[in-house]
Amino acid sequence: MKVWHILIIHISLLTQCFLQVYLPAIEGYVPQDMVQALRAFLECCYIVRRNILDTNSLRELEDALERYHTYRKF
């Protein structure tokens, strides 16, 4: 359980870094659908780690999750 909790914290802390640095770094080297799936997954991680989730956040989460499921099937 501790390892899972640490992993979630680590993912949430690095999410913005991944979105700003690593995704542009891999773009062009992997299929575009893979980049989009990873971006959607990271957005989901970022949203669920917010201190406050409201109706708007849940809509954003649904959108990101839908995009993830769309792009993961490449």
mmCIF file of the N, C-alpha and C atoms, coordinates in Angstrom:
data_MODEL
# 
_entry.id   MODEL 
# 
loop_
_atom_site.group_PDB 
_atom_site.id 
_atom_site.type_symbol 
_atom_site.label_atom_id 
_atom_site.label_alt_id 
_atom_site.label_comp_id 
_atom_site.label_asym_id 
_atom_site.label_entity_id 
_atom_site.label_seq_id 
_atom_site.pdbx_PDB_ins_code 
_atom_site.Cartn_x 
_atom_site.Cartn_y 
_atom_site.Cartn_z 
_atom_site.occupancy 
_atom_site.B_iso_or_equiv 
_atom_site.pdbx_formal_charge 
_atom_site.auth_seq_id 
_atom_site.auth_comp_id 
_atom_site.auth_asym_id 
_atom_site.auth_atom_id 
_atom_site.pdbx_PDB_model_num 
ATOM 1   N N  . MET A 1 1  ? 0.828   -1.197 0.000   1.00 0.00 ? 1  MET A N  1 
ATOM 2   C CA . MET A 1 1  ? 0.000   0.000  0.000   1.00 0.00 ? 1  MET A CA 1 
ATOM 3   C C  . MET A 1 1  ? 0.868   1.255  0.000   1.00 0.00 ? 1  MET A C  1 
ATOM 4   N N  . LYS A 1 2  ? 1.954   1.249  0.769   1.00 0.00 ? 2  LYS A N  1 
ATOM 5   C CA . LYS A 1 2  ? 2.816   2.429  0.813   1.00 0.00 ? 2  LYS A CA 1 
ATOM 6   C C  . LYS A 1 2  ? 3.440   2.705  -0.546  1.00 0.00 ? 2  LYS A C  1 
ATOM 7   N N  . VAL A 1 3  ? 3.848   1.648  -1.230  1.00 0.00 ? 3  VAL A N  1 
ATOM 8   C CA . VAL A 1 3  ? 4.472   1.836  -2.538  1.00 0.00 ? 3  VAL A CA 1 
ATOM 9   C C  . VAL A 1 3  ? 3.479   2.477  -3.502  1.00 0.00 ? 3  VAL A C  1 
ATOM 10  N N  . TRP A 1 4  ? 2.222   2.013  -3.499  1.00 0.00 ? 4  TRP A N  1 
ATOM 11  C CA . TRP A 1 4  ? 1.199   2.581  -4.371  1.00 0.00 ? 4  TRP A CA 1 
ATOM 12  C C  . TRP A 1 4  ? 0.980   4.057  -4.053  1.00 0.00 ? 4  TRP A C  1 
ATOM 13  N N  . HIS A 1 5  ? 0.895   4.387  -2.767  1.00 0.00 ? 5  HIS A N  1 
ATOM 14  C CA . HIS A 1 5  ? 0.686   5.773  -2.360  1.00 0.00 ? 5  HIS A CA 1 
ATOM 15  C C  . HIS A 1 5  ? 1.860   6.644  -2.803  1.00 0.00 ? 5  HIS A C  1 
ATOM 16  N N  . ILE A 1 6  ? 3.061   6.171  -2.635  1.00 0.00 ? 6  ILE A N  1 
ATOM 17  C CA . ILE A 1 6  ? 4.253   6.924  -3.058  1.00 0.00 ? 6  ILE A CA 1 
ATOM 18  C C  . ILE A 1 6  ? 4.252   7.100  -4.565  1.00 0.00 ? 6  ILE A C  1 
ATOM 19  N N  . LEU A 1 7  ? 3.864   6.054  -5.291  1.00 0.00 ? 7  LEU A N  1 
ATOM 20  C CA . LEU A 1 7  ? 3.809   6.148  -6.750  1.00 0.00 ? 7  LEU A CA 1 
ATOM 21  C C  . LEU A 1 7  ? 2.805   7.200  -7.199  1.00 0.00 ? 7  LEU A C  1 
ATOM 22  N N  . ILE A 1 8  ? 1.630   7.224  -6.583  1.00 0.00 ? 8  ILE A N  1 
ATOM 23  C CA . ILE A 1 8  ? 0.608   8.213  -6.934  1.00 0.00 ? 8  ILE A CA 1 
ATOM 24  C C  . ILE A 1 8  ? 1.118   9.625  -6.664  1.00 0.00 ? 8  ILE A C  1 
ATOM 25  N N  . ILE A 1 9  ? 1.739   9.831  -5.520  1.00 0.00 ? 9  ILE A N  1 
ATOM 26  C CA . ILE A 1 9  ? 2.288   11.155 -5.188  1.00 0.00 ? 9  ILE A CA 1 
ATOM 27  C C  . ILE A 1 9  ? 3.353   11.552 -6.202  1.00 0.00 ? 9  ILE A C  1 
ATOM 28  N N  . HIS A 1 10 ? 4.228   10.608 -6.512  1.00 0.00 ? 10 HIS A N  1 
ATOM 29  C CA . HIS A 1 10 ? 5.304   10.871 -7.462  1.00 0.00 ? 10 HIS A CA 1 
ATOM 30  C C  . HIS A 1 10 ? 4.724   11.241 -8.832  1.00 0.00 ? 10 HIS A C  1 
ATOM 31  N N  . ILE A 1 11 ? 3.722   10.504 -9.279  1.00 0.00 ? 11 ILE A N  1 
ATOM 32  C CA . ILE A 1 11 ? 3.092   10.795 -10.572 1.00 0.00 ? 11 ILE A CA 1 
ATOM 33  C C  . ILE A 1 11 ? 2.470   12.179 -10.558 1.00 0.00 ? 11 ILE A C  1 
ATOM 34  N N  . SER A 1 12 ? 1.780   12.513 -9.480  1.00 0.00 ? 12 SER A N  1 
ATOM 35  C CA . SER A 1 12 ? 1.125   13.821 -9.452  1.00 0.00 ? 12 SER A CA 1 
ATOM 36  C C  . SER A 1 12 ? 2.133   14.964 -9.438  1.00 0.00 ? 12 SER A C  1 
ATOM 37  N N  . LEU A 1 13 ? 3.258   14.773 -8.776  1.00 0.00 ? 13 LEU A N  1 
ATOM 38  C CA . LEU A 1 13 ? 4.269   15.824 -8.748  1.00 0.00 ? 13 LEU A CA 1 
ATOM 39  C C  . LEU A 1 13 ? 4.949   16.001 -10.098 1.00 0.00 ? 13 LEU A C  1 
ATOM 40  N N  . LEU A 1 14 ? 5.074   14.916 -10.840 1.00 0.00 ? 14 LEU A N  1 
ATOM 41  C CA . LEU A 1 14 ? 5.770   14.985 -12.116 1.00 0.00 ? 14 LEU A CA 1 
ATOM 42  C C  . LEU A 1 14 ? 4.851   15.237 -13.308 1.00 0.00 ? 14 LEU A C  1 
ATOM 43  N N  . THR A 1 15 ? 3.565   15.242 -13.074 1.00 0.00 ? 15 THR A N  1 
ATOM 44  C CA . THR A 1 15 ? 2.622   15.374 -14.180 1.00 0.00 ? 15 THR A CA 1 
ATOM 45  C C  . THR A 1 15 ? 2.865   16.636 -14.982 1.00 0.00 ? 15 THR A C  1 
ATOM 46  N N  . GLN A 1 16 ? 2.960   17.758 -14.324 1.00 0.00 ? 16 GLN A N  1 
ATOM 47  C CA . GLN A 1 16 ? 3.170   18.999 -15.065 1.00 0.00 ? 16 GLN A CA 1 
ATOM 48  C C  . GLN A 1 16 ? 4.507   18.984 -15.779 1.00 0.00 ? 16 GLN A C  1 
ATOM 49  N N  . CYS A 1 17 ? 5.514   18.418 -15.158 1.00 0.00 ? 17 CYS A N  1 
ATOM 50  C CA . CYS A 1 17 ? 6.821   18.318 -15.798 1.00 0.00 ? 17 CYS A CA 1 
ATOM 51  C C  . CYS A 1 17 ? 6.720   17.469 -17.063 1.00 0.00 ? 17 CYS A C  1 
ATOM 52  N N  . PHE A 1 18 ? 6.013   16.341 -16.980 1.00 0.00 ? 18 PHE A N  1 
ATOM 53  C CA . PHE A 1 18 ? 5.837   15.490 -18.146 1.00 0.00 ? 18 PHE A CA 1 
ATOM 54  C C  . PHE A 1 18 ? 5.100   16.216 -19.255 1.00 0.00 ? 18 PHE A C  1 
ATOM 55  N N  . LEU A 1 19 ? 4.037   16.934 -18.880 1.00 0.00 ? 19 LEU A N  1 
ATOM 56  C CA . LEU A 1 19 ? 3.249   17.624 -19.898 1.00 0.00 ? 19 LEU A CA 1 
ATOM 57  C C  . LEU A 1 19 ? 4.051   18.717 -20.584 1.00 0.00 ? 19 LEU A C  1 
ATOM 58  N N  . GLN A 1 20 ? 4.944   19.367 -19.843 1.00 0.00 ? 20 GLN A N  1 
ATOM 59  C CA . GLN A 1 20 ? 5.677   20.503 -20.387 1.00 0.00 ? 20 GLN A CA 1 
ATOM 60  C C  . GLN A 1 20 ? 7.014   20.123 -21.004 1.00 0.00 ? 20 GLN A C  1 
ATOM 61  N N  . VAL A 1 21 ? 7.645   19.053 -20.496 1.00 0.00 ? 21 VAL A N  1 
ATOM 62  C CA . VAL A 1 21 ? 8.998   18.725 -20.941 1.00 0.00 ? 21 VAL A CA 1 
ATOM 63  C C  . VAL A 1 21 ? 9.065   17.415 -21.706 1.00 0.00 ? 21 VAL A C  1 
ATOM 64  N N  . TYR A 1 22 ? 8.584   16.346 -21.114 1.00 0.00 ? 22 TYR A N  1 
ATOM 65  C CA . TYR A 1 22 ? 8.800   15.028 -21.688 1.00 0.00 ? 22 TYR A CA 1 
ATOM 66  C C  . TYR A 1 22 ? 7.916   14.732 -22.895 1.00 0.00 ? 22 TYR A C  1 
ATOM 67  N N  . LEU A 1 23 ? 6.674   15.167 -22.869 1.00 0.00 ? 23 LEU A N  1 
ATOM 68  C CA . LEU A 1 23 ? 5.828   14.916 -24.035 1.00 0.00 ? 23 LEU A CA 1 
ATOM 69  C C  . LEU A 1 23 ? 6.374   15.593 -25.285 1.00 0.00 ? 23 LEU A C  1 
ATOM 70  N N  . PRO A 1 24 ? 6.781   16.850 -25.217 1.00 0.00 ? 24 PRO A N  1 
ATOM 71  C CA . PRO A 1 24 ? 7.387   17.441 -26.413 1.00 0.00 ? 24 PRO A CA 1 
ATOM 72  C C  . PRO A 1 24 ? 8.693   16.742 -26.818 1.00 0.00 ? 24 PRO A C  1 
ATOM 73  N N  . ALA A 1 25 ? 9.397   16.166 -25.850 1.00 0.00 ? 25 ALA A N  1 
ATOM 74  C CA . ALA A 1 25 ? 10.662  15.501 -26.157 1.00 0.00 ? 25 ALA A CA 1 
ATOM 75  C C  . ALA A 1 25 ? 10.449  14.199 -26.936 1.00 0.00 ? 25 ALA A C  1 
ATOM 76  N N  . ILE A 1 26 ? 9.347   13.495 -26.674 1.00 0.00 ? 26 ILE A N  1 
ATOM 77  C CA . ILE A 1 26 ? 9.117   12.225 -27.377 1.00 0.00 ? 26 ILE A CA 1 
ATOM 78  C C  . ILE A 1 26 ? 8.290   12.407 -28.643 1.00 0.00 ? 26 ILE A C  1 
ATOM 79  N N  . GLU A 1 27 ? 7.713   13.586 -28.799 1.00 0.00 ? 27 GLU A N  1 
ATOM 80  C CA . GLU A 1 27 ? 6.894   13.831 -29.988 1.00 0.00 ? 27 GLU A CA 1 
ATOM 81  C C  . GLU A 1 27 ? 7.756   13.707 -31.238 1.00 0.00 ? 27 GLU A C  1 
ATOM 82  N N  . GLY A 1 28 ? 7.270   12.966 -32.203 1.00 0.00 ? 28 GLY A N  1 
ATOM 83  C CA . GLY A 1 28 ? 8.007   12.722 -33.431 1.00 0.00 ? 28 GLY A CA 1 
ATOM 84  C C  . GLY A 1 28 ? 8.781   11.418 -33.392 1.00 0.00 ? 28 GLY A C  1 
ATOM 85  N N  . TYR A 1 29 ? 9.007   10.872 -32.196 1.00 0.00 ? 29 TYR A N  1 
ATOM 86  C CA . TYR A 1 29 ? 9.727   9.616  -32.053 1.00 0.00 ? 29 TYR A CA 1 
ATOM 87  C C  . TYR A 1 29 ? 8.802   8.437  -31.790 1.00 0.00 ? 29 TYR A C  1 
ATOM 88  N N  . VAL A 1 30 ? 7.619   8.714  -31.306 1.00 0.00 ? 30 VAL A N  1 
ATOM 89  C CA . VAL A 1 30 ? 6.616   7.677  -31.069 1.00 0.00 ? 30 VAL A CA 1 
ATOM 90  C C  . VAL A 1 30 ? 5.342   8.091  -31.799 1.00 0.00 ? 30 VAL A C  1 
ATOM 91  N N  . PRO A 1 31 ? 4.445   7.146  -32.039 1.00 0.00 ? 31 PRO A N  1 
ATOM 92  C CA . PRO A 1 31 ? 3.202   7.512  -32.731 1.00 0.00 ? 31 PRO A CA 1 
ATOM 93  C C  . PRO A 1 31 ? 2.433   8.609  -31.988 1.00 0.00 ? 31 PRO A C  1 
ATOM 94  N N  . GLN A 1 32 ? 1.784   9.475  -32.746 1.00 0.00 ? 32 GLN A N  1 
ATOM 95  C CA . GLN A 1 32 ? 1.049   10.598 -32.166 1.00 0.00 ? 32 GLN A CA 1 
ATOM 96  C C  . GLN A 1 32 ? -0.051  10.130 -31.220 1.00 0.00 ? 32 GLN A C  1 
ATOM 97  N N  . ASP A 1 33 ? -0.699  9.000  -31.539 1.00 0.00 ? 33 ASP A N  1 
ATOM 98  C CA . ASP A 1 33 ? -1.732  8.477  -30.648 1.00 0.00 ? 33 ASP A CA 1 
ATOM 99  C C  . ASP A 1 33 ? -1.157  8.087  -29.290 1.00 0.00 ? 33 ASP A C  1 
ATOM 100 N N  . MET A 1 34 ? 0.079   7.616  -29.276 1.00 0.00 ? 34 MET A N  1 
ATOM 101 C CA . MET A 1 34 ? 0.723   7.256  -28.012 1.00 0.00 ? 34 MET A CA 1 
ATOM 102 C C  . MET A 1 34 ? 0.979   8.508  -27.170 1.00 0.00 ? 34 MET A C  1 
ATOM 103 N N  . VAL A 1 35 ? 1.413   9.566  -27.808 1.00 0.00 ? 35 VAL A N  1 
ATOM 104 C CA . VAL A 1 35 ? 1.635   10.834 -27.104 1.00 0.00 ? 35 VAL A CA 1 
ATOM 105 C C  . VAL A 1 35 ? 0.322   11.340 -26.524 1.00 0.00 ? 35 VAL A C  1 
ATOM 106 N N  . GLN A 1 36 ? -0.752  11.275 -27.324 1.00 0.00 ? 36 GLN A N  1 
ATOM 107 C CA . GLN A 1 36 ? -2.055  11.747 -26.857 1.00 0.00 ? 36 GLN A CA 1 
ATOM 108 C C  . GLN A 1 36 ? -2.592  10.888 -25.722 1.00 0.00 ? 36 GLN A C  1 
ATOM 109 N N  . ALA A 1 37 ? -2.391  9.565  -25.799 1.00 0.00 ? 37 ALA A N  1 
ATOM 110 C CA . ALA A 1 37 ? -2.849  8.669  -24.726 1.00 0.00 ? 37 ALA A CA 1 
ATOM 111 C C  . ALA A 1 37 ? -2.096  8.961  -23.435 1.00 0.00 ? 37 ALA A C  1 
ATOM 112 N N  . LEU A 1 38 ? -0.801  9.154  -23.535 1.00 0.00 ? 38 LEU A N  1 
ATOM 113 C CA . LEU A 1 38 ? 0.000   9.461  -22.351 1.00 0.00 ? 38 LEU A CA 1 
ATOM 114 C C  . LEU A 1 38 ? -0.395  10.804 -21.758 1.00 0.00 ? 38 LEU A C  1 
ATOM 115 N N  . ARG A 1 39 ? -0.636  11.762 -22.606 1.00 0.00 ? 39 ARG A N  1 
ATOM 116 C CA . ARG A 1 39 ? -1.066  13.085 -22.123 1.00 0.00 ? 39 ARG A CA 1 
ATOM 117 C C  . ARG A 1 39 ? -2.396  12.992 -21.380 1.00 0.00 ? 39 ARG A C  1 
ATOM 118 N N  . ALA A 1 40 ? -3.352  12.269 -21.951 1.00 0.00 ? 40 ALA A N  1 
ATOM 119 C CA . ALA A 1 40 ? -4.658  12.112 -21.308 1.00 0.00 ? 40 ALA A CA 1 
ATOM 120 C C  . ALA A 1 40 ? -4.522  11.382 -19.972 1.00 0.00 ? 40 ALA A C  1 
ATOM 121 N N  . PHE A 1 41 ? -3.673  10.351 -19.933 1.00 0.00 ? 41 PHE A N  1 
ATOM 122 C CA . PHE A 1 41 ? -3.450  9.624  -18.684 1.00 0.00 ? 41 PHE A CA 1 
ATOM 123 C C  . PHE A 1 41 ? -2.858  10.539 -17.610 1.00 0.00 ? 41 PHE A C  1 
ATOM 124 N N  . LEU A 1 42 ? -1.883  11.321 -17.980 1.00 0.00 ? 42 LEU A N  1 
ATOM 125 C CA . LEU A 1 42 ? -1.257  12.229 -17.024 1.00 0.00 ? 42 LEU A CA 1 
ATOM 126 C C  . LEU A 1 42 ? -2.233  13.303 -16.559 1.00 0.00 ? 42 LEU A C  1 
ATOM 127 N N  . GLU A 1 43 ? -3.089  13.766 -17.450 1.00 0.00 ? 43 GLU A N  1 
ATOM 128 C CA . GLU A 1 43 ? -4.109  14.738 -17.046 1.00 0.00 ? 43 GLU A CA 1 
ATOM 129 C C  . GLU A 1 43 ? -5.060  14.115 -16.024 1.00 0.00 ? 43 GLU A C  1 
ATOM 130 N N  . CYS A 1 44 ? -5.435  12.841 -16.235 1.00 0.00 ? 44 CYS A N  1 
ATOM 131 C CA . CYS A 1 44 ? -6.289  12.139 -15.255 1.00 0.00 ? 44 CYS A CA 1 
ATOM 132 C C  . CYS A 1 44 ? -5.600  12.102 -13.895 1.00 0.00 ? 44 CYS A C  1 
ATOM 133 N N  . CYS A 1 45 ? -4.337  11.747 -13.888 1.00 0.00 ? 45 CYS A N  1 
ATOM 134 C CA . CYS A 1 45 ? -3.582  11.679 -12.626 1.00 0.00 ? 45 CYS A CA 1 
ATOM 135 C C  . CYS A 1 45 ? -3.544  13.044 -11.947 1.00 0.00 ? 45 CYS A C  1 
ATOM 136 N N  . TYR A 1 46 ? -3.329  14.076 -12.719 1.00 0.00 ? 46 TYR A N  1 
ATOM 137 C CA . TYR A 1 46 ? -3.256  15.422 -12.165 1.00 0.00 ? 46 TYR A CA 1 
ATOM 138 C C  . TYR A 1 46 ? -4.597  15.857 -11.585 1.00 0.00 ? 46 TYR A C  1 
ATOM 139 N N  . ILE A 1 47 ? -5.678  15.565 -12.281 1.00 0.00 ? 47 ILE A N  1 
ATOM 140 C CA . ILE A 1 47 ? -7.008  15.982 -11.831 1.00 0.00 ? 47 ILE A CA 1 
ATOM 141 C C  . ILE A 1 47 ? -7.383  15.287 -10.527 1.00 0.00 ? 47 ILE A C  1 
ATOM 142 N N  . VAL A 1 48 ? -7.174  13.977 -10.438 1.00 0.00 ? 48 VAL A N  1 
ATOM 143 C CA . VAL A 1 48 ? -7.620  13.249 -9.244  1.00 0.00 ? 48 VAL A CA 1 
ATOM 144 C C  . VAL A 1 48 ? -6.781  13.576 -8.015  1.00 0.00 ? 48 VAL A C  1 
ATOM 145 N N  . ARG A 1 49 ? -5.618  14.183 -8.194  1.00 0.00 ? 49 ARG A N  1 
ATOM 146 C CA . ARG A 1 49 ? -4.779  14.553 -7.056  1.00 0.00 ? 49 ARG A CA 1 
ATOM 147 C C  . ARG A 1 49 ? -5.051  15.973 -6.565  1.00 0.00 ? 49 ARG A C  1 
ATOM 148 N N  . ARG A 1 50 ? -6.008  16.656 -7.163  1.00 0.00 ? 50 ARG A N  1 
ATOM 149 C CA . ARG A 1 50 ? -6.344  18.009 -6.704  1.00 0.00 ? 50 ARG A CA 1 
ATOM 150 C C  . ARG A 1 50 ? -6.918  17.956 -5.291  1.00 0.00 ? 50 ARG A C  1 
ATOM 151 N N  . ASN A 1 51 ? -6.734  19.024 -4.553  1.00 0.00 ? 51 ASN A N  1 
ATOM 152 C CA . ASN A 1 51 ? -7.277  19.099 -3.197  1.00 0.00 ? 51 ASN A CA 1 
ATOM 153 C C  . ASN A 1 51 ? -8.793  19.158 -3.191  1.00 0.00 ? 51 ASN A C  1 
ATOM 154 N N  . ILE A 1 52 ? -9.360  19.809 -4.180  1.00 0.00 ? 52 ILE A N  1 
ATOM 155 C CA . ILE A 1 52 ? -10.811 19.959 -4.255  1.00 0.00 ? 52 ILE A CA 1 
ATOM 156 C C  . ILE A 1 52 ? -11.281 19.512 -5.636  1.00 0.00 ? 52 ILE A C  1 
ATOM 157 N N  . LEU A 1 53 ? -12.250 18.607 -5.648  1.00 0.00 ? 53 LEU A N  1 
ATOM 158 C CA . LEU A 1 53 ? -12.861 18.169 -6.897  1.00 0.00 ? 53 LEU A CA 1 
ATOM 159 C C  . LEU A 1 53 ? -14.298 18.679 -6.926  1.00 0.00 ? 53 LEU A C  1 
ATOM 160 N N  . ASP A 1 54 ? -14.620 19.423 -7.957  1.00 0.00 ? 54 ASP A N  1 
ATOM 161 C CA . ASP A 1 54 ? -15.984 19.911 -8.109  1.00 0.00 ? 54 ASP A CA 1 
ATOM 162 C C  . ASP A 1 54 ? -16.575 19.336 -9.392  1.00 0.00 ? 54 ASP A C  1 
ATOM 163 N N  . THR A 1 55 ? -17.742 19.793 -9.750  1.00 0.00 ? 55 THR A N  1 
ATOM 164 C CA . THR A 1 55 ? -18.416 19.290 -10.940 1.00 0.00 ? 55 THR A CA 1 
ATOM 165 C C  . THR A 1 55 ? -17.580 19.534 -12.190 1.00 0.00 ? 55 THR A C  1 
ATOM 166 N N  . ASN A 1 56 ? -16.955 20.680 -12.247 1.00 0.00 ? 56 ASN A N  1 
ATOM 167 C CA . ASN A 1 56 ? -16.102 21.007 -13.385 1.00 0.00 ? 56 ASN A CA 1 
ATOM 168 C C  . ASN A 1 56 ? -14.918 20.045 -13.480 1.00 0.00 ? 56 ASN A C  1 
ATOM 169 N N  . SER A 1 57 ? -14.311 19.746 -12.345 1.00 0.00 ? 57 SER A N  1 
ATOM 170 C CA . SER A 1 57 ? -13.182 18.811 -12.313 1.00 0.00 ? 57 SER A CA 1 
ATOM 171 C C  . SER A 1 57 ? -13.605 17.433 -12.791 1.00 0.00 ? 57 SER A C  1 
ATOM 172 N N  . LEU A 1 58 ? -14.791 17.002 -12.383 1.00 0.00 ? 58 LEU A N  1 
ATOM 173 C CA . LEU A 1 58 ? -15.278 15.689 -12.798 1.00 0.00 ? 58 LEU A CA 1 
ATOM 174 C C  . LEU A 1 58 ? -15.535 15.644 -14.303 1.00 0.00 ? 58 LEU A C  1 
ATOM 175 N N  . ARG A 1 59 ? -16.011 16.749 -14.860 1.00 0.00 ? 59 ARG A N  1 
ATOM 176 C CA . ARG A 1 59 ? -16.179 16.818 -16.321 1.00 0.00 ? 59 ARG A CA 1 
ATOM 177 C C  . ARG A 1 59 ? -14.830 16.730 -17.025 1.00 0.00 ? 59 ARG A C  1 
ATOM 178 N N  . GLU A 1 60 ? -13.837 17.445 -16.494 1.00 0.00 ? 60 GLU A N  1 
ATOM 179 C CA . GLU A 1 60 ? -12.486 17.392 -17.066 1.00 0.00 ? 60 GLU A CA 1 
ATOM 180 C C  . GLU A 1 60 ? -11.932 15.975 -16.984 1.00 0.00 ? 60 GLU A C  1 
ATOM 181 N N  . LEU A 1 61 ? -12.179 15.312 -15.860 1.00 0.00 ? 61 LEU A N  1 
ATOM 182 C CA . LEU A 1 61 ? -11.707 13.941 -15.679 1.00 0.00 ? 61 LEU A CA 1 
ATOM 183 C C  . LEU A 1 61 ? -12.379 12.996 -16.673 1.00 0.00 ? 61 LEU A C  1 
ATOM 184 N N  . GLU A 1 62 ? -13.686 13.117 -16.840 1.00 0.00 ? 62 GLU A N  1 
ATOM 185 C CA . GLU A 1 62 ? -14.401 12.291 -17.818 1.00 0.00 ? 62 GLU A CA 1 
ATOM 186 C C  . GLU A 1 62 ? -13.857 12.516 -19.225 1.00 0.00 ? 62 GLU A C  1 
ATOM 187 N N  . ASP A 1 63 ? -13.601 13.766 -19.571 1.00 0.00 ? 63 ASP A N  1 
ATOM 188 C CA . ASP A 1 63 ? -13.064 14.090 -20.889 1.00 0.00 ? 63 ASP A CA 1 
ATOM 189 C C  . ASP A 1 63 ? -11.685 13.469 -21.083 1.00 0.00 ? 63 ASP A C  1 
ATOM 190 N N  . ALA A 1 64 ? -10.816 13.626 -20.099 1.00 0.00 ? 64 ALA A N  1 
ATOM 191 C CA . ALA A 1 64 ? -9.465  13.073 -20.199 1.00 0.00 ? 64 ALA A CA 1 
ATOM 192 C C  . ALA A 1 64 ? -9.508  11.546 -20.265 1.00 0.00 ? 64 ALA A C  1 
ATOM 193 N N  . LEU A 1 65 ? -10.373 10.926 -19.483 1.00 0.00 ? 65 LEU A N  1 
ATOM 194 C CA . LEU A 1 65 ? -10.489 9.475  -19.489 1.00 0.00 ? 65 LEU A CA 1 
ATOM 195 C C  . LEU A 1 65 ? -11.021 8.970  -20.830 1.00 0.00 ? 65 LEU A C  1 
ATOM 196 N N  . GLU A 1 66 ? -11.981 9.689  -21.390 1.00 0.00 ? 66 GLU A N  1 
ATOM 197 C CA . GLU A 1 66 ? -12.507 9.316  -22.706 1.00 0.00 ? 66 GLU A CA 1 
ATOM 198 C C  . GLU A 1 66 ? -11.425 9.434  -23.777 1.00 0.00 ? 66 GLU A C  1 
ATOM 199 N N  . ARG A 1 67 ? -10.656 10.522 -23.717 1.00 0.00 ? 67 ARG A N  1 
ATOM 200 C CA . ARG A 1 67 ? -9.548  10.682 -24.679 1.00 0.00 ? 67 ARG A CA 1 
ATOM 201 C C  . ARG A 1 67 ? -8.507  9.586  -24.517 1.00 0.00 ? 67 ARG A C  1 
ATOM 202 N N  . TYR A 1 68 ? -8.221  9.207  -23.274 1.00 0.00 ? 68 TYR A N  1 
ATOM 203 C CA . TYR A 1 68 ? -7.258  8.134  -23.032 1.00 0.00 ? 68 TYR A CA 1 
ATOM 204 C C  . TYR A 1 68 ? -7.729  6.837  -23.694 1.00 0.00 ? 68 TYR A C  1 
ATOM 205 N N  . HIS A 1 69 ? -9.000  6.486  -23.468 1.00 0.00 ? 69 HIS A N  1 
ATOM 206 C CA . HIS A 1 69 ? -9.514  5.242  -24.040 1.00 0.00 ? 69 HIS A CA 1 
ATOM 207 C C  . HIS A 1 69 ? -9.576  5.298  -25.565 1.00 0.00 ? 69 HIS A C  1 
ATOM 208 N N  . THR A 1 70 ? -9.771  6.474  -26.114 1.00 0.00 ? 70 THR A N  1 
ATOM 209 C CA . THR A 1 70 ? -9.786  6.627  -27.568 1.00 0.00 ? 70 THR A CA 1 
ATOM 210 C C  . THR A 1 70 ? -8.391  6.420  -28.148 1.00 0.00 ? 70 THR A C  1 
ATOM 211 N N  . TYR A 1 71 ? -7.401  7.073  -27.561 1.00 0.00 ? 71 TYR A N  1 
ATOM 212 C CA . TYR A 1 71 ? -6.046  7.053  -28.131 1.00 0.00 ? 71 TYR A CA 1 
ATOM 213 C C  . TYR A 1 71 ? -5.238  5.814  -27.759 1.00 0.00 ? 71 TYR A C  1 
ATOM 214 N N  . ARG A 1 72 ? -5.612  5.105  -26.725 1.00 0.00 ? 72 ARG A N  1 
ATOM 215 C CA . ARG A 1 72 ? -4.830  3.928  -26.345 1.00 0.00 ? 72 ARG A CA 1 
ATOM 216 C C  . ARG A 1 72 ? -5.039  2.773  -27.312 1.00 0.00 ? 72 ARG A C  1 
ATOM 217 N N  . LYS A 1 73 ? -6.039  2.876  -28.160 1.00 0.00 ? 73 LYS A N  1 
ATOM 218 C CA . LYS A 1 73 ? -6.362  1.801  -29.103 1.00 0.00 ? 73 LYS A CA 1 
ATOM 219 C C  . LYS A 1 73 ? -5.746  2.072  -30.470 1.00 0.00 ? 73 LYS A C  1 
ATOM 220 N N  . PHE A 1 74 ? -4.480  2.335  -30.532 1.00 0.00 ? 74 PHE A N  1 
ATOM 221 C CA . PHE A 1 74 ? -3.851  2.599  -31.825 1.00 0.00 ? 74 PHE A CA 1 
ATOM 222 C C  . PHE A 1 74 ? -3.213  1.367  -32.393 1.00 0.00 ? 74 PHE A C  1 
# 
